[in-house]
């Protein structure tokens, strides 16, 4: 006697056999059922033959509706589908099952949405979409891929398959093995799987053509491993993860995963710890996240360590991680470790790239150019760039803009560990010495572009970078500022006092152009201390003056600046050096002028001008003249001030002054003349003078441009040209704020702008 269950289904009957029986009972072919239900014919055929698992609910509903099943028949088919799925999970081992996802996944919303939209756009008429998810070790690329499959499960009802390609193993999974696994997962009889690798790839493409499947190819080693696994046309989707960018794959969407945002990192830590009490105070959570570099693997390990130690607080964890030399060792839990994850990528580098990777730990700044890498490895730029590309490709280095690079904080620590482990102390010292020497030599050559009497590099200079123009020199000094400043600190620590003084001397004129950089007090503070340790007292006076300028201009410590300058003046008096007395008096006068002591400033500037004239220094003479005019302006003696500025412009033409110094004198004299005419309310003249000053200020120093725009705005406003006035004053405020100008000047510019709208 036949034993029947729900819906007349034979006990022991499979889902596939029941689906075939129901289809045949209504006289439908597979093609008929496919057309009516929207499920591919290949998928229906595989279900009926038991070559694929029972479908998900959405597909099952489409089939039942197309067959017009009764409620009883529908319930019976659903029961068989659930039974088949249960048997697949428990009774019969299956290949290419997705790994377990994480329940505390956080962040990546934008990247997940991008991947989701790309997958939902798949159609049978075009190539199957392929997404390459790449990035440095520890970013959670696998977790991201698995999370994306959860969001796309209903969109790909014909199966989701996963293969770990073991790309970081010494021997990655062979392509033939990966093809075999995928074909078996698709239900192809093992006896029907071809031996030839190309034929297997063809079988895979044929098997996926009419199925809405999602393939996750995790941890890919390189393009040649992935390319044979990619389907042709079809409505499925492929997600590939790799530490490499896999730049050789064409027609793919690449999603680079960055470290988590600080808030996401804090959320992940709290989710792992499962504790919102004072064990996880907000500032301590933020500090742990920072020390973990917002890297998901590091955050997961840190959170797990805390969760397993009830007596610890987040503060305890932060204290342990604060030791940079022990941080990687502390980011280990069980078989998980940040350091071992980096080792896998390091092992894949060529020997020259390994050497470059660990030597880049010498770089003191946050980012760097290829020239420093070439110096560290004693390579030419072309070979250095090739090795940098190799590091970028494996996620061990991050590109920063067009031609800059930077380490993730934890990878920098790993590089330093490799350096200490693999290179002896004397070799490390020699490499660092070579980098410091190159940085400081290049800084001197670049800085001298702006110093009267120097300019372009000497003919015998052969650097790794082009310094053929002042713009190139300024560009290098700016982008490598953190690095050459750190090299200056190292030279100070090594007692190289003359080298420190030489670098600061080369920066004297360049510093006028870049006051907003903010590090000049340190540069000239180091040179002042270094000069004091050398026998040349005249050199010491010069660098006391430079430091007085930096204290005044960059930090607005006016009284201290004046005191320093007068110390330099007295030392110069003792030496009988008239020229250095003149310089010191100019710096002292600048400080007094800034605090409103214009009478004292006027005395200092006039005396400085006389001493410069008697010493035969035409450059200092004309600049002292500009200062005399500025002090008269401060005293409200506008006509006298204008006479001084016009005298300076004549003297610049008549005296043999270096081009850079002449430009500076013309720019500042015209700027002050325009400002004086504006305060005297001689508006047409002020407008004309400011218009003449603008191109000079633009060429001389960006910090002066905002002041010229302010005067142009005031003049236009007074002459009734409101639109022009508003434009100039808006620019003035923006430029003055950008260079962190004196707050009084910014406030004045804003009040002038507000008056236009008032």
LONU-601481 format. One line per field, with one value per residue (C-alpha): residue in one letter; y, x, z; residue number from 1. Coordinates in steps of 0.5 Angstrom, whole numbers. Last residue first. Layout:
! residues N
code = [A; ...]
y = [Y; ...]
x = [X; ...]
z = [Z; ...]
pos = [NUM; ...]
//
This chain:
! residues 758
code = [X; X; X; X; X; X; X; X; X; X; X; X; X; X; X; X; X; X; X; X; X; X; X; X; X; X; X; X; X; X; X; X; X; X; X; X; X; X; X; X; X; X; X; X; X; X; X; X; X; X; X; X; X; X; X; X; X; X; X; X; X; X; X; X; X; X; X; X; X; X; X; X; X; X; X; X; X; X; X; X; X; X; X; X; X; X; X; X; X; X; X; X; X; X; X; X; X; X; X; X; X; X; X; X; X; X; X; X; X; X; X; X; X; X; X; X; X; X; X; X; X; X; X; X; X; X; X; X; X; X; X; X; X; X; X; X; X; X; X; X; X; X; X; X; X; X; X; X; X; X; X; X; X; X; X; X; X; X; X; X; X; X; X; X; X; X; X; X; X; X; X; X; X; X; X; X; X; X; X; X; X; X; X; X; X; X; X; X; X; X; X; X; X; X; X; X; X; X; X; X; X; X; X; X; X; X; X; X; X; X; X; X; X; X; X; X; X; X; X; X; X; X; X; X; X; X; X; X; X; X; X; X; X; X; X; X; X; X; X; X; X; X; X; X; X; X; X; X; X; X; X; X; X; X; X; X; X; X; X; X; X; X; X; X; X; X; X; X; X; X; X; X; X; X; X; X; X; X; X; X; X; X; X; X; X; X; X; X; X; X; X; X; X; X; X; X; X; X; X; X; X; X; X; X; X; X; X; X; X; X; X; X; X; X; X; X; X; X; X; X; X; X; X; X; X; X; X; X; X; X; X; X; X; X; X; X; X; X; X; X; X; X; X; X; X; X; X; X; X; X; X; X; X; X; X; X; X; X; X; X; X; X; X; X; X; X; X; X; X; X; X; X; X; X; X; X; X; X; X; X; X; X; X; X; X; X; X; X; X; X; X; X; X; X; X; X; X; X; X; X; X; X; X; X; X; X; X; X; X; X; X; X; X; X; X; X; X; X; X; X; X; X; X; X; X; X; X; X; X; X; X; X; X; X; X; X; X; X; X; X; X; X; X; X; X; X; X; X; X; X; X; X; X; X; X; X; X; X; X; X; X; X; X; X; X; X; X; X; X; X; X; X; X; X; X; X; X; X; X; X; X; X; X; X; X; X; X; X; X; X; X; X; X; X; X; X; X; X; X; X; X; X; X; X; X; X; X; X; X; X; X; X; X; X; X; X; X; X; X; X; X; X; X; X; X; X; X; X; X; X; X; X; X; X; X; X; X; X; X; X; X; X; X; X; X; X; X; X; X; X; X; X; X; X; X; X; X; X; X; X; X; X; X; X; X; X; X; X; X; X; X; X; X; X; X; X; X; X; X; X; X; X; X; X; X; X; X; X; X; X; X; X; X; X; X; X; X; X; X; X; X; X; X; X; X; X; X; X; X; X; X; X; X; X; X; X; X; X; X; X; X; X; X; X; X; X; X; X; X; X; X; X; X; X; X; X; X; X; X; X; X; X; X; X; X; X; X; X; X; X; X; X; X; X; X; X; X; X; X; X; X; X; X; X; X; X; X; X; X; X; X; X; X; X; X; X; X; X; X; X; X; X; X; X; X; X; X; X; X; X; X; X; X; X; X; X; X; X; X; X; X; X; X; X; X; X; X; X; X; X; X; X; X; X; X; X; X; X; X; X; X; X; X; X; X; X; X; X; X; X; X; X; X; X; X; X; X; X; X; X; X; X; X; X; X; X; X; X; X; X; X; X; X; X; X; X; X; X]
y = [194; 190; 194; 195; 187; 187; 193; 189; 183; 186; 190; 183; 180; 185; 185; 177; 178; 173; 166; 165; 162; 167; 173; 169; 168; 175; 179; 175; 177; 184; 184; 181; 186; 192; 190; 189; 196; 200; 207; 210; 209; 201; 201; 204; 199; 193; 195; 196; 189; 186; 188; 186; 179; 179; 180; 173; 170; 173; 176; 174; 175; 182; 185; 183; 186; 193; 196; 195; 198; 204; 206; 204; 208; 214; 214; 214; 219; 217; 218; 211; 209; 213; 210; 203; 204; 206; 200; 195; 199; 199; 192; 190; 194; 192; 185; 185; 189; 183; 178; 182; 183; 191; 195; 202; 207; 203; 201; 208; 211; 206; 207; 214; 213; 209; 215; 220; 217; 216; 223; 225; 220; 222; 218; 215; 208; 211; 214; 207; 204; 209; 208; 200; 201; 205; 199; 195; 200; 200; 193; 191; 197; 195; 199; 199; 207; 206; 200; 204; 210; 205; 201; 208; 210; 204; 203; 211; 209; 203; 207; 212; 207; 203; 200; 193; 191; 197; 195; 188; 190; 195; 190; 186; 192; 194; 187; 188; 195; 192; 186; 191; 196; 190; 193; 186; 189; 193; 186; 183; 189; 188; 181; 182; 187; 183; 178; 183; 185; 178; 177; 183; 181; 174; 174; 166; 166; 173; 175; 169; 167; 174; 174; 167; 170; 175; 170; 167; 173; 174; 167; 167; 174; 170; 165; 160; 155; 152; 159; 157; 151; 154; 159; 154; 150; 156; 158; 152; 151; 158; 157; 151; 154; 154; 160; 164; 161; 167; 170; 163; 163; 169; 166; 158; 158; 160; 155; 149; 152; 153; 146; 143; 148; 145; 137; 135; 129; 131; 137; 133; 129; 135; 138; 131; 132; 138; 135; 130; 134; 140; 135; 137; 144; 145; 141; 145; 151; 149; 147; 154; 157; 153; 148; 144; 137; 132; 126; 131; 133; 139; 141; 147; 150; 150; 156; 162; 164; 172; 174; 168; 165; 159; 158; 154; 149; 148; 148; 143; 138; 138; 137; 131; 128; 128; 125; 120; 117; 118; 114; 108; 108; 108; 102; 98; 99; 97; 90; 89; 84; 84; 92; 93; 88; 91; 98; 95; 92; 99; 103; 97; 99; 107; 106; 108; 114; 115; 121; 122; 123; 124; 119; 112; 107; 102; 95; 94; 89; 93; 99; 95; 93; 100; 103; 98; 100; 107; 106; 102; 108; 113; 110; 106; 107; 104; 109; 115; 112; 111; 119; 120; 117; 122; 122; 122; 122; 124; 121; 116; 111; 106; 106; 102; 96; 96; 98; 92; 88; 91; 89; 81; 81; 82; 76; 74; 82; 80; 74; 78; 83; 78; 75; 82; 83; 77; 72; 65; 66; 74; 78; 86; 86; 84; 89; 94; 93; 97; 103; 102; 106; 99; 97; 103; 103; 96; 99; 105; 100; 97; 90; 86; 82; 80; 76; 82; 86; 81; 80; 88; 89; 83; 86; 93; 90; 86; 92; 97; 104; 105; 100; 106; 111; 106; 105; 112; 113; 108; 111; 118; 115; 111; 103; 100; 105; 101; 100; 93; 88; 88; 86; 91; 97; 96; 96; 102; 106; 104; 106; 113; 113; 112; 105; 104; 104; 99; 100; 98; 96; 95; 90; 91; 89; 85; 87; 92; 86; 91; 87; 85; 81; 80; 78; 79; 75; 76; 73; 75; 72; 73; 71; 68; 69; 63; 63; 70; 69; 66; 69; 76; 75; 72; 72; 72; 70; 69; 70; 67; 70; 66; 68; 62; 62; 63; 60; 53; 55; 59; 54; 48; 53; 54; 46; 46; 51; 47; 40; 34; 36; 35; 29; 24; 29; 30; 38; 40; 47; 46; 41; 46; 51; 46; 43; 50; 52; 46; 47; 54; 52; 54; 59; 56; 60; 62; 69; 68; 62; 62; 61; 59; 61; 60; 63; 60; 60; 65; 71; 77; 74; 73; 80; 83; 77; 76; 83; 81; 75; 80; 85; 80; 77; 84; 86; 91; 87; 87; 92; 94; 90; 89; 87; 87; 83; 84; 78; 81; 83; 80; 76; 82; 85; 92; 89; 87; 94; 97; 92; 93; 101; 100; 96; 101; 107; 103; 100; 101; 95; 88; 85; 79; 76; 72; 64; 62; 61; 54; 52; 45; 41; 35; 31; 30; 36; 43; 39; 35; 41; 44; 38; 38; 45; 44; 38; 42; 47; 42; 39; 46; 48; 42; 43; 50; 48; 49; 54; 51; 58; 60; 54; 56; 63; 62; 57; 62; 67; 62; 60; 54; 47; 45; 44; 37; 34; 32; 37; 42; 42; 42; 48; 52; 51; 53; 60; 62; 67; 63; 63; 63; 57; 53; 53; 51; 46; 43; 44; 38; 40; 33; 34; 40; 37; 30; 34; 39; 32; 29; 35; 36; 29; 23; 19; 19; 20; 27; 27; 34; 32; 25; 19; 11; 7; 0]
x = [48; 50; 56; 58; 58; 64; 68; 66; 69; 75; 76; 75; 80; 86; 84; 85; 92; 93; 91; 94; 87; 83; 87; 85; 78; 77; 80; 77; 70; 73; 75; 68; 64; 68; 67; 59; 59; 62; 60; 67; 68; 66; 71; 76; 75; 75; 81; 84; 82; 84; 91; 91; 89; 95; 100; 100; 101; 108; 112; 109; 102; 104; 107; 101; 96; 101; 99; 92; 93; 96; 90; 85; 88; 89; 82; 80; 84; 81; 87; 86; 86; 92; 96; 93; 95; 102; 103; 102; 106; 112; 111; 111; 117; 121; 120; 121; 127; 130; 128; 132; 138; 139; 144; 141; 137; 131; 130; 131; 126; 121; 123; 123; 115; 114; 118; 114; 107; 109; 110; 104; 100; 103; 97; 102; 101; 103; 109; 111; 109; 114; 120; 118; 119; 125; 128; 127; 130; 137; 137; 138; 142; 147; 153; 155; 153; 147; 145; 146; 142; 136; 137; 137; 131; 127; 129; 126; 120; 119; 119; 114; 110; 109; 102; 104; 105; 110; 114; 115; 117; 122; 125; 126; 129; 133; 136; 138; 141; 145; 148; 150; 154; 158; 162; 162; 159; 154; 152; 151; 147; 143; 142; 139; 135; 132; 130; 127; 123; 121; 119; 114; 111; 109; 105; 106; 108; 110; 113; 116; 119; 122; 125; 128; 131; 134; 137; 140; 143; 146; 149; 152; 156; 158; 162; 165; 159; 154; 150; 149; 146; 141; 139; 138; 134; 129; 129; 126; 122; 119; 118; 114; 107; 106; 102; 109; 110; 113; 117; 120; 123; 127; 131; 130; 137; 140; 135; 139; 146; 145; 142; 149; 153; 150; 151; 150; 147; 140; 140; 141; 135; 131; 133; 131; 124; 124; 126; 120; 115; 116; 116; 110; 112; 119; 118; 113; 117; 123; 119; 115; 122; 124; 129; 129; 128; 128; 133; 139; 145; 148; 154; 151; 149; 142; 137; 137; 143; 145; 139; 135; 129; 132; 136; 131; 131; 138; 138; 132; 136; 142; 137; 133; 139; 143; 137; 136; 143; 144; 138; 141; 147; 144; 140; 146; 150; 144; 143; 137; 132; 129; 129; 127; 121; 119; 119; 115; 110; 109; 108; 103; 99; 99; 97; 103; 103; 105; 105; 105; 98; 94; 96; 97; 97; 102; 102; 95; 99; 98; 101; 107; 108; 107; 112; 117; 116; 117; 123; 126; 124; 127; 134; 135; 140; 134; 133; 135; 130; 124; 126; 125; 118; 115; 113; 107; 106; 113; 119; 121; 125; 120; 121; 127; 122; 118; 124; 127; 121; 120; 127; 126; 120; 113; 109; 112; 110; 103; 102; 106; 101; 96; 101; 102; 95; 93; 88; 90; 88; 88; 93; 93; 98; 104; 102; 102; 109; 114; 108; 106; 100; 96; 97; 94; 88; 87; 87; 83; 77; 77; 79; 77; 72; 78; 75; 71; 77; 81; 75; 75; 82; 82; 76; 79; 85; 81; 77; 82; 81; 88; 88; 91; 85; 80; 83; 83; 76; 73; 77; 74; 67; 68; 67; 68; 64; 58; 56; 58; 57; 65; 64; 58; 62; 68; 64; 61; 67; 70; 64; 65; 72; 71; 73; 79; 78; 75; 77; 71; 73; 67; 70; 70; 77; 82; 89; 88; 87; 88; 91; 89; 84; 76; 72; 64; 61; 54; 48; 44; 48; 53; 61; 62; 69; 73; 78; 80; 81; 87; 91; 89; 92; 92; 85; 82; 75; 71; 64; 59; 52; 47; 41; 42; 42; 49; 52; 52; 55; 60; 62; 63; 67; 72; 72; 74; 79; 82; 82; 80; 72; 67; 62; 64; 63; 56; 55; 50; 52; 57; 60; 62; 64; 69; 72; 73; 77; 81; 83; 85; 90; 89; 95; 101; 105; 98; 96; 91; 88; 82; 77; 71; 64; 57; 50; 45; 39; 35; 40; 36; 33; 40; 43; 43; 46; 51; 53; 55; 59; 63; 64; 66; 71; 74; 75; 80; 85; 90; 90; 85; 80; 73; 73; 66; 64; 57; 55; 56; 50; 43; 42; 41; 45; 43; 41; 48; 51; 46; 48; 55; 54; 50; 55; 60; 56; 54; 61; 59; 58; 58; 56; 53; 59; 58; 59; 62; 58; 58; 62; 61; 56; 56; 49; 45; 45; 45; 43; 38; 35; 34; 31; 26; 24; 23; 19; 15; 14; 11; 6; 4; 3; -1; -6; -7; -8; -3; -3; 3; 5; 3; 7; 13; 13; 12; 18; 23; 21; 21; 28; 29; 31; 38; 41; 43; 37; 34; 28; 32; 37; 32; 28; 35; 37; 30; 31; 25; 20; 14; 11; 17; 20; 14; 13; 20; 20; 14; 7; 2; -1; 1; 8; 9; 7; 11; 17; 16; 15; 21; 25; 23; 24; 19; 21; 13; 9; 6; -2; -2; 1; 4; 2; 4; 3; 0]
z = [12; 7; 5; 12; 13; 8; 12; 18; 16; 13; 20; 24; 19; 21; 28; 28; 25; 19; 20; 13; 10; 15; 11; 4; 5; 9; 3; -2; 0; 1; -6; -9; -4; -7; -14; -13; -9; -14; -11; -10; -3; -4; -9; -5; 1; -3; -7; 0; 3; -4; -2; 5; 2; -3; 2; 5; -2; -2; -8; -14; -12; -8; -14; -18; -13; -12; -18; -17; -10; -12; -17; -12; -7; -12; -13; -6; -3; 4; 8; 11; 3; 1; 7; 5; -2; 0; 5; -1; -6; -1; 1; -7; -9; -3; -4; -11; -10; -5; -10; -16; -12; -11; -14; -12; -17; -18; -11; -9; -13; -10; -3; -4; -6; 0; 5; 2; 3; 10; 11; 8; 12; 19; 23; 28; 25; 18; 20; 23; 16; 13; 17; 16; 8; 9; 13; 7; 2; 7; 8; 1; 0; 5; 5; 12; 13; 9; 13; 20; 17; 16; 22; 26; 22; 24; 31; 32; 28; 32; 39; 36; 34; 40; 38; 40; 33; 32; 38; 35; 28; 31; 35; 28; 25; 30; 30; 22; 23; 29; 25; 19; 24; 27; 33; 36; 42; 39; 35; 42; 44; 38; 39; 46; 43; 38; 43; 48; 42; 40; 47; 48; 41; 42; 36; 34; 27; 26; 33; 35; 28; 27; 34; 32; 25; 30; 34; 28; 26; 32; 33; 26; 28; 35; 30; 35; 35; 40; 40; 33; 35; 40; 35; 29; 33; 35; 28; 25; 31; 31; 23; 24; 23; 15; 15; 15; 8; 3; 9; 11; 4; 5; 11; 9; 7; 13; 17; 13; 14; 22; 22; 18; 23; 29; 27; 34; 33; 36; 32; 26; 28; 29; 22; 19; 22; 19; 12; 13; 15; 10; 4; 1; 2; 1; -6; -8; -7; -10; -16; -16; -16; -22; -24; -18; -21; -16; -15; -15; -19; -17; -21; -25; -18; -16; -19; -14; -10; -9; -6; -3; -6; -10; -3; 0; -5; -5; 3; 3; -2; 2; 8; 5; 2; 9; 13; 8; 8; 15; 16; 11; 15; 22; 19; 17; 23; 27; 23; 18; 19; 25; 27; 20; 20; 26; 23; 17; 22; 26; 19; 18; 24; 22; 15; 11; 6; -1; -6; -13; -15; -9; -3; -5; 1; 2; 4; 0; -4; -11; -7; -5; -12; -14; -9; -12; -19; -17; -14; -20; -24; -19; -19; -13; -7; -3; 2; -3; -8; -3; -1; -9; -9; -5; 2; 7; 15; 16; 19; 14; 17; 16; 9; 10; 11; 5; 1; 3; 2; -5; -7; -5; -9; -4; -3; 4; 6; 5; 9; 14; 15; 17; 22; 25; 26; 30; 30; 32; 40; 41; 38; 38; 44; 40; 35; 40; 43; 40; 40; 47; 47; 46; 53; 56; 51; 54; 61; 59; 56; 63; 65; 70; 66; 61; 55; 53; 53; 49; 44; 43; 42; 37; 33; 33; 30; 25; 23; 22; 25; 26; 32; 37; 34; 36; 43; 44; 41; 46; 52; 50; 50; 57; 55; 62; 65; 62; 55; 55; 49; 48; 41; 40; 44; 39; 33; 35; 37; 30; 26; 30; 28; 21; 19; 15; 7; 3; -5; -9; -16; -21; -27; -34; -35; -30; -30; -25; -20; -14; -9; -2; -6; -6; -12; -12; -18; -20; -24; -30; -35; -40; -39; -32; -29; -26; -32; -30; -23; -22; -28; -25; -18; -11; -10; -3; -4; -10; -8; -13; -14; -18; -22; -27; -35; -36; -30; -32; -39; -36; -31; -37; -41; -35; -34; -42; -41; -35; -39; -34; -36; -31; -33; -28; -22; -24; -25; -19; -19; -13; -17; -22; -17; -14; -20; -23; -16; -17; -24; -22; -17; -10; -8; -6; -1; 2; 1; -5; -1; -7; -2; -6; -4; -8; -7; -11; -16; -12; -13; -12; -5; -3; -4; 3; 6; 0; 1; 9; 6; 2; 7; 12; 7; 6; 13; 13; 16; 10; 5; 0; -5; -7; -14; -17; -23; -27; -31; -39; -42; -44; -38; -34; -28; -25; -18; -17; -19; -14; -9; -9; -9; -3; 1; -1; 2; 8; 10; 17; 22; 22; 29; 28; 23; 17; 17; 11; 5; 2; -4; -3; 0; 5; 5; 11; 15; 10; 4; 8; 11; 4; 2; 8; 7; -1; 1; 6; 1; -5; 0; 2; -5; -7; -1; -3; -10; -15; -21; -24; -25; -18; -15; -19; -17; -10; -10; -13; -8; -2; -4; -9; -7; -8; -15; -19; -16; -23; -22; -19; -25; -30; -27; -26; -33; -36; -32; -27; -30; -28; -34; -39; -35; -34; -41; -43; -38; -42; -39; -39; -32; -29; -33; -28; -22; -23; -25; -18; -14; -17; -16; -8; -7; -5; 1; 3; -3; -4; -4; -1; 6; 6; 2; 4; -2; 0]
pos = [758; 757; 756; 755; 754; 753; 752; 751; 750; 749; 748; 747; 746; 745; 744; 743; 742; 741; 740; 739; 738; 737; 736; 735; 734; 733; 732; 731; 730; 729; 728; 727; 726; 725; 724; 723; 722; 721; 720; 719; 718; 717; 716; 715; 714; 713; 712; 711; 710; 709; 708; 707; 706; 705; 704; 703; 702; 701; 700; 699; 698; 697; 696; 695; 694; 693; 692; 691; 690; 689; 688; 687; 686; 685; 684; 683; 682; 681; 680; 679; 678; 677; 676; 675; 674; 673; 672; 671; 670; 669; 668; 667; 666; 665; 664; 663; 662; 661; 660; 659; 658; 657; 656; 655; 654; 653; 652; 651; 650; 649; 648; 647; 646; 645; 644; 643; 642; 641; 640; 639; 638; 637; 636; 635; 634; 633; 632; 631; 630; 629; 628; 627; 626; 625; 624; 623; 622; 621; 620; 619; 618; 617; 616; 615; 614; 613; 612; 611; 610; 609; 608; 607; 606; 605; 604; 603; 602; 601; 600; 599; 598; 597; 596; 595; 594; 593; 592; 591; 590; 589; 588; 587; 586; 585; 584; 583; 582; 581; 580; 579; 578; 577; 576; 575; 574; 573; 572; 571; 570; 569; 568; 567; 566; 565; 564; 563; 562; 561; 560; 559; 558; 557; 556; 555; 554; 553; 552; 551; 550; 549; 548; 547; 546; 545; 544; 543; 542; 541; 540; 539; 538; 537; 536; 535; 534; 533; 532; 531; 530; 529; 528; 527; 526; 525; 524; 523; 522; 521; 520; 519; 518; 517; 516; 515; 514; 513; 512; 511; 510; 509; 508; 507; 506; 505; 504; 503; 502; 501; 500; 499; 498; 497; 496; 495; 494; 493; 492; 491; 490; 489; 488; 487; 486; 485; 484; 483; 482; 481; 480; 479; 478; 477; 476; 475; 474; 473; 472; 471; 470; 469; 468; 467; 466; 465; 464; 463; 462; 461; 460; 459; 458; 457; 456; 455; 454; 453; 452; 451; 450; 449; 448; 447; 446; 445; 444; 443; 442; 441; 440; 439; 438; 437; 436; 435; 434; 433; 432; 431; 430; 429; 428; 427; 426; 425; 424; 423; 422; 421; 420; 419; 418; 417; 416; 415; 414; 413; 412; 411; 410; 409; 408; 407; 406; 405; 404; 403; 402; 401; 400; 399; 398; 397; 396; 395; 394; 393; 392; 391; 390; 389; 388; 387; 386; 385; 384; 383; 382; 381; 380; 379; 378; 377; 376; 375; 374; 373; 372; 371; 370; 369; 368; 367; 366; 365; 364; 363; 362; 361; 360; 359; 358; 357; 356; 355; 354; 353; 352; 351; 350; 349; 348; 347; 346; 345; 344; 343; 342; 341; 340; 339; 338; 337; 336; 335; 334; 333; 332; 331; 330; 329; 328; 327; 326; 325; 324; 323; 322; 321; 320; 319; 318; 317; 316; 315; 314; 313; 312; 311; 310; 309; 308; 307; 306; 305; 304; 303; 302; 301; 300; 299; 298; 297; 296; 295; 294; 293; 292; 291; 290; 289; 288; 287; 286; 285; 284; 283; 282; 281; 280; 279; 278; 277; 276; 275; 274; 273; 272; 271; 270; 269; 268; 267; 266; 265; 264; 263; 262; 261; 260; 259; 258; 257; 256; 255; 254; 253; 252; 251; 250; 249; 248; 247; 246; 245; 244; 243; 242; 241; 240; 239; 238; 237; 236; 235; 234; 233; 232; 231; 230; 229; 228; 227; 226; 225; 224; 223; 222; 221; 220; 219; 218; 217; 216; 215; 214; 213; 212; 211; 210; 209; 208; 207; 206; 205; 204; 203; 202; 201; 200; 199; 198; 197; 196; 195; 194; 193; 192; 191; 190; 189; 188; 187; 186; 185; 184; 183; 182; 181; 180; 179; 178; 177; 176; 175; 174; 173; 172; 171; 170; 169; 168; 167; 166; 165; 164; 163; 162; 161; 160; 159; 158; 157; 156; 155; 154; 153; 152; 151; 150; 149; 148; 147; 146; 145; 144; 143; 142; 141; 140; 139; 138; 137; 136; 135; 134; 133; 132; 131; 130; 129; 128; 127; 126; 125; 124; 123; 122; 121; 120; 119; 118; 117; 116; 115; 114; 113; 112; 111; 110; 109; 108; 107; 106; 105; 104; 103; 102; 101; 100; 99; 98; 97; 96; 95; 94; 93; 92; 91; 90; 89; 88; 87; 86; 85; 84; 83; 82; 81; 80; 79; 78; 77; 76; 75; 74; 73; 72; 71; 70; 69; 68; 67; 66; 65; 64; 63; 62; 61; 60; 59; 58; 57; 56; 55; 54; 53; 52; 51; 50; 49; 48; 47; 46; 45; 44; 43; 42; 41; 40; 39; 38; 37; 36; 35; 34; 33; 32; 31; 30; 29; 28; 27; 26; 25; 24; 23; 22; 21; 20; 19; 18; 17; 16; 15; 14; 13; 12; 11; 10; 9; 8; 7; 6; 5; 4; 3; 2; 1]
//
